[in-house]
Amino acid sequence: MAIHLDLGVCIVRAWRESDAESLALHANDRRVWLNLRDRFPHPYSRADAESYLGAVCGQQPATSFAIEVDGDAAGGISYVPHDDVERISAEIGYWLGAPFWGRGLMTTVVAAFSRALFDADPQLRRLFAVPFDWNGASSRVLEKAGYRLEGRMRQSAIKDGVVVDQLLHALLREEVAAS
């Protein structure tokens, strides 16, 4: 899926191999890593960035995208389409480098990206995200982007040696159409 969103304050676009330096710079932050899955390494090296970009650049269909701020790949957003009986659902995930926090960028990105996914796939009915309980900022992003809190998944994950709850937020196609 080709997604390119110029949102004024930032751009959501395909990753480029030339993003390696800025990706490594913004991803190599423990505060970012603490809120992501363990497959996102820490520390995050230039070699990690090059390996990731080698996997996602040119991927078809594209499921991972860069968030560009002031010409810099400052974060990422992706989705994982489900299959079998859950083929009408997809999980989204996102991160943004700490220098860009607190500006409302992610709310803008998540709302526009969600709309773009629904527009691109008429079979898609539901998008969801599962931030860790301690990540209140991510829950606020989702809620401001129209997602609803559906529940708490108790002791469903372990991060940095701590067993943690995850919060299930979801957005349905008709909720986007109504907004």
ABEGO torsion letter per residue (X at the ends): XBBBBBAGABBBBBBBAAAAAAAAAAABBAAAAAABBAABBOBBBAAAAAAAAAAABGBOBBABBBBBBGGBBABBBBBBBBBEAAAABBBBBBBBBAAABGAGAAAAAAAAAAAAAAAABAABABBBBBBBAABAAAAAAAAAAGBBBAEBBBGABBBGGBBBBBBBBBBBAAAAAAX
